[in-house]
Amino acid sequence: MTADTNAQAEEPIDPQRVYAVLICDLVGLRIGPDGKPDPSEVRAHIEAKGGRFHAAALVDKTALEPGRVHFFYQPDLSTREELIEAASDGRYDAVIAAATFLPDETVFPLAGVRIGAGTGNMGSRSWGGGSGDGGTAVLMNTPGINSRATAQMVMKAILKVLPDLPVDTLHDRVARGEFDTGRDLRNFPTEKLEGKKIAIIGFGNIGREVAKLARAFGMSVAIHARPRHRDWIEAEGFAYAPDLHDAAEGADVLTVHVGLGKQDAQTGRYANAGLVGAEVLSRLTKCAVLVNYDRGELVDVSALDDALSSGRVRHAAIDADLFKDAATGRLSGPMLPYLDLVEKHAGKLELLPHAAADTDHPSRVAGAMQAVDQIFDVICRKLVTNAKGTVPPDYLLRGGKTPPGIGSVTADDLLRLTASECSEFAEICHRQDRLWDLLSHSAPTDRAQIVAEQGEELVLLIDRFCLLAERLNLRGPYDRTAAGPARLGS
């Protein structure tokens, strides 16, 4: 049974109960006829599943049609105070969020889904905070939905600085007819990305996509992640760095993709806060580039200030939440400490309002639809997809779901192969095996003749194998834990 069936038609819920779900972020980024971001695609998806969509806040639950899942679209909620006022009394059974930070005081008795990777902003006590450990409700996300969008924005941030060709200056001079290629071009040497070292912290979906893009540009890729990732990192041709400082050593670019980690119940501090500090930054090559399109708290802002002042970091691109109280104008959020550096480091610091993953309308819509499906699954089937942290008793774990080509290979990916696809793999491997065996058992004097006659076929077979593996999503780490649903006992 899949998560995108019409849940209420096939799996009836309690006909006497009203279920309310808060959507507190945009579920469409394309501007509609009214000049506002258009949620109509997600609305249609909800209604096709038997749900109800309300472009308003929940006021009176008794006035709602029972036996339905009602979604209340409130994308303008942003500040801590607004969220607490709207959702501290448990009136909403579940929530769908993207960038909005849900305070500890918010209550959602059944579930929460974060559109995108990570759940650091899902701070509700209902599931034990952003780690999802110790609560009574289910915490989920939609990993991989915006991984490519984020990775591409990371590369865009890097490409603004490297290669360091002053495009605007050259355009202006050319447009005014004040440039001679033969005489003047020698004054504009550039450093290219090829051969530069990029240190990637984290080997989740986004980190892996950044690594693939960086390799396409000819960069040397070093990845620091948990030891269990080492075999897969090296199998894909990247260098594994067992220590964070080893990864940063001599790196021309550092980009971080690890999430906030667990939150300390006593201090409220996240495990990865300040992960990129003075010691890490000191290991970078002179005039390095720092990209933090993950969470603002991951970088020690004071250490970044020093690194920008010394020239150790030539350019820093930061993407973090910034909230503004509509009534008072008061600013809050993890971007706040970076604002103090803007004037001091003008031209060397680029700030985004947690927008790197939110540039793609289709990705946001797909993520929102998947989040809706996951909410329906929890309510109608007690079925949990992409669970984070602990899951309460008597829920059925469905494993993970990511877009094609993103994330780990699973048993389901292998089981979905058709007989024809398996035969094609077998034929390619058999023909390759014959040629490799021929080369390995040939005398050195005969190998040249074999390559001359059959080298082209061998390379074509290699290309066919790689292309088929990519098309069928069989490249990357293997996740043996996502082999199928399993019920948790009480």
N, C-alpha and C positions, 0 to 999 in steps of 0.2 A: 504494500500500500504506500503510495507516495504522498508527500506533503502538499501537493498542489491539486488534490481532488476537491470537489465541492463538499467540504467537511460536514456541513449541517444536513445536507441531503442524505448522506450515507451514515453519519455517526450522530444521531440526535443527542442533544444536550438536555439538561433538566428543563422541562417545558415551563416550569413555574419560576425559574430563576432568570434574573437579568444580569448579564455580564457586561461590564464597562471597561474599556481599554483607552488609556490616554496616549495620544500621539503628540509628543512635545517637540518635534523637529520637522523640517520640511521633508515631504515625501515626493517632491518633484521640483526640479530646478529651472525648467523651461518656463518662460513667461507666458501666461495665458491671455485670453481676450480682455480680462479685467486689469491687466498690467501687473499682476501678482504671480508668484510661482504657482504652477498649476498642479494640483493633486489629483486630477480627474482619473488618471490611469490607475492609481492605487485605489481610489474610491470605487471604480468599476470592478476591480479585483475583489474588494471586500464584499460588494453587493452580489457578485457572481457566486460567492461562497455562502450566501445567505445572511451575511452580516448587514449592519446598518452603519452609515457614515454620517456624522454630525459635525458640521463646521462651527462648533460652539463648545462651550464648557458644559460639563455635567452639572445640572442644577437639582433635578428631582428624579431620582431613580425609579420611583413608583409610577411615574408617568410613561416609562419606556415599555415597549413591547417585550413581554417575557419570552423565554426560549430563544433569544437571539444574543449575538455578540455585537455590542454597540461600540463603535470607535469614535472618539471625540478628538477632533483635530485642533490642536492649540499650539501652532509652531512658534508663536511669539513669546511663549514662556521662556525665560532665560535666567533671571536672577535667583539666588538662593531663597529670598523671601517669597518670590512669586511661586516657586515650586512647592515650598512648604505650605503656603496658603492653599494651593490647589490640590495637594495630594498627601497631606499629613494625617488625614482621617480615614484612609483606606477606602474611600468611595470608588476609586478605580481598582479593578481587580488585577490589571496588568498595565504595562507601559511599553511603548516603543520610543526609543531615543536614538540620536546620532551623536551630536557633539554636546548637547545640553548635559550639564552636571546635575545629577540627582542627589540631593543632600541625604544624610543619614536619617533625617526626620521624615522623609517621604515613605509612604507605606503602600505596598502593592501585594496583596495576599497570595496571588497565584504566580505571577511571572513578570519578567522584564526581558526585553530583547534590545540589544544595541546594534544598530545598522552599521556594519563595518567590523574591523578587527579590534581586539582588545575590549576591555570592559572597565577600564580605570575610572570612567566618569559615572559609572552606575553605582553610586554610593548608597543606595537605599539599604536600610537595616533589614528589609524583608528577606534578602538573600545573603546578608552578611557583608555588604559593601562590594567594592569593585572586584574582589577576588572570587566572590560567589561562595565563600566558605562559611558554613555555620548558620545560614538562614533557614527559613521555613518555606520560602518560595523558590522558583526555578529561575536561574540566570542563564541567558543564552546570548549569542551574537551571530553575525552573518559574515564569517571570515572570508576574505578573498574577493568580496564584492567590489571593493574599491582599491584592491592591491595594485593593479596596474596603473590606475589613475594617479595614486600616490607616488609610485615608483617613477612614473614619467615626470611628475612635478619635481621630484628630487633631482633627476637628471637636468631638468630645465634650470633649476637653481645653480647646479654646477656649471652648466654651459654658459651661464651669464658671466662667469669669471674665467673659465677655462674652456677652450683656448682664449687667451687674453688679448684678442684682437679688438681694438677700439672701433667697433663697427660704426657707431654714431658719428665719431670724428671723421672717419674715412668717407662715410656717406656725404657728410656736409662739404668736405673739401672737393670730392668728385662732383657733387651737384653744382658747386660754384665754379667748376672747371679749374681748380687750383691744385691739381695733382698730376705728377708725371710718374708713371709706373716705373720706368727705368731708373730714374734718379731718386725718387722719394720712398719707394716701397721698402728699401733696405733699412729705413728708420723705424719699421714696425715689425720686428721679429715677434714670433708668438711661441707660447708653450702649448703643445697639443695634449689631449687627454691620453693618447697612446703612450703606454709605458709608465704612466702615473700610477701610484698606489692608492687604492681606496680601501679604507677600513670600514667594514660594515659590522655594526654591533647588533646581533640578533639574526636568527635564521628562520623567522616566521615567513608568512606569505609575502609580506612587503619586502623584507630583507632579501629574500631569494629573488624576487623580481628585479630589485635594484642591482643585485649581483649579475644577473643575466644581461641587463642593459649595459652595465659598466664593462663587462667582458666584450660586448659587441663593439664598444668604442676602443677596444684594445688596452683597457686598464688592467693592472695587476690587482686582483681581488683577494683581500684577506678578511676572513669572517671569524668573529668571536661569538661563540654560542655555547650552550651546554654540551658537555662531552658526548652525550648520546647522539648529537648531530654530526659528529666528526666524520664518520664513515661516509655519510651521504654528501657532506660538503666536499670532501675530497673526491668522491665518485663523480661529482659534477665538474671537477676540474678547478675548484677554488682552493685556496690555502686556508687551513684551519689554524686559528690562533687560540691556544688554550687559555691565555691570559689577556685581559682587556688592554693592558699596557703593551703587550707584544703586538696586538693588532694595530695600535696607534703608532708604534715605533716607525718613524720615517714615512708616515702616510701623508700624502698630498691632500687627501680628502677624508673626512670622517663623517659618517652618517649613522644615526642611531635609530633602531627599530625594535625596542624590547618591551615597551609598555611600562606602566608605573610599578608593577609588581604588587605584592600584598601590602595592605595598610596596617600599621601598628595600632592596635586598639587603644593603647594608652596615649600615645603622642599624636596619632593621626598622620604620621609621616609614612610615606610610601617607601618600599624597600629600594627602589631604583632612583629615588630623588637625589639629585646631585651626582649621579653616576659619572657624568663627564665633568670632572673637576680639574684642578690645577695640574695634578700629576699626569693625567691622561693628555691634556692639552700640551704639556711640555714635551711629550714624546713625538708630536707631529713635526713634520719638516717645516722650515721657515716659510711663512706666507701660505699656510694651508687654508683649506676651505672647510668650514663646519656646517653641516646641515642637520637640523633637528626638526623633522616633520612628523614627530611622534607626539611627545608630551612636553610642554614647556618646562616642567619640573625636573626633567632628566639632566639638564645642564646647570652647573653651578654658575649663576650669573656673575658673581664677583670674580670668579676665575676667568670667565669669558671676557669681562671688562679688561683684566690685566693682559690677557692674550691678544686682544685687539690693540691695546696700547703698545705692547712690545713688538707687534708685527708677527708674532708667532701664528696668529690667525689673521688672514688678510680680508676674509669675507665670511660672515655668518648669516645663514638663512634660518629663521625660526618661525614655526607655525604653531600657534597656541591660542587657546580660548581667551577672548576678552569680552566682558559683559559690561553694559552700561545701564544703570538704573534710569528708567524713563522719567521718573519724577524728580530725582535729585541730581542726576548726571554723574553719580558716583561710579567709578570704574572698579571692576574686580576681575579675578581670574588669573591663571598662571602667566599670562602675558605681561601683567602689570610691572614686575621688576625690570623687564627688558626696556620698558619705555624710558627709564632713566638713562639709558645708554645711547638713545637716538641722537641727541644733539652732539654728544661727545664723539661719537664714531660715525658721523654723517658720511654716507656713501659706502660704508663697510658693513652695515647691518640692514638686513631686509626682513621685515616682519609681516606675517600673514595671520589672519584671525581664525586659525584652524580651518583653513579653506583648501588645503592641498588635496584632500580626498573628496572634496565636494564640488569638483569642477565638471563632473560628468553626469548629465541628466539621466541617461539610461542606466548607469550604475546605481544611482540613488533610488530610482524607481524599482529596479530589480531587487535591491537590498530591502526596500520597504515591503515589497510583495512577499519576499521570503520571510521577513519578520512577521507579517500577517499570517502566513501559513503556519509558522512555528507557534504563534499564539493560539490559533485554532486547534493545532495538534495537542497542545497542553490542555486546553479547556475540554475538547471533545474526546480525546483519546488517552490523555495523560502520557503523551509521547513527546520526548525531548530530543531536539536536534541541536548540535553545537553547544552542548552544556558547558558551563564554566563553573569550576569549583565543585562543591558537593551538591548532590541532588536528593531531595526529600524521598522518603520511602514510597514504594508502589508506583513509581514512574517507569516508563519503558524508554530506555536509552536507544536512540536511533543511530548514534554515531555522528559523524561530521558531514557537512555538505558545503562544497565550494564550487565556484564556476569551473567549467572545463579548462584544464591546463593549469589551474592554480592550486597550490598546496600539495599535499602528499598523495601518492598512489595508494589506493585501498583495495581490499579484497573484492569489493563491488566493481571496481574498474576492471579487474581481471575477469570476473564472472560475467560482465556485460559483453565481453568479446564474442563475436559470432564465430561459427565454425569456419566460415570463409576467411575471416581475419586471422584466426589461428593458423590456418593453412598457408596464408600468405607469409606470415612470420616464419613458419617452418620451411617454406620453399627458399626464402631469402637466406635464412641461416644455413640451410643445407648447401646451397650454392657457394656461399661464403666459405663454409667449412672445407669444401672440396678445394677451393683455390688457395686458402691459407695452408691447408695440409700439403698441397703440391709445392708451394713455396718453401715450407719448412723442411721438406725432405729432398729438396733439389740441391745439387752441387752449386757453389757460387758461380761457376761458369755458365750454368744453365738458367739461372734466375733472370738474367737480363732478357733472354728470349721469351720466358714465360710472361714477364711484365710487359714486354712489347706486344705480345699477342693477347693477353687477358687482363692487363692492368686497368683498362678502361671499364671493363665489366665489373671488376672488383670494387672500384670506387663508386660506380653507379649502384651497386648492391648496398654499399655502406650508406650512401645517401638515402636510398629507399628505406632502409631499416630505420634510420634516424627520423625521417619524415613520418613514417607510419607510427613510430612510438610517440612522436609529438602529437600527431592527429588523434591518437587514441588515449592521450593523457597518461602515458606510461613512463614519463620522465620525472625524476625527483625522489624524495624520500618515500619509504613505504611505511604506512601507518597500520600496524597489525591490530591496533585497538579499535579500528573502525570497521571491523569485519561483520557487524550486524547487530540488531537490537538485543538487549539483555535487560531483564527486569531486575530492579533492585528490591531486595527483601525489606520487610518492615523491621 
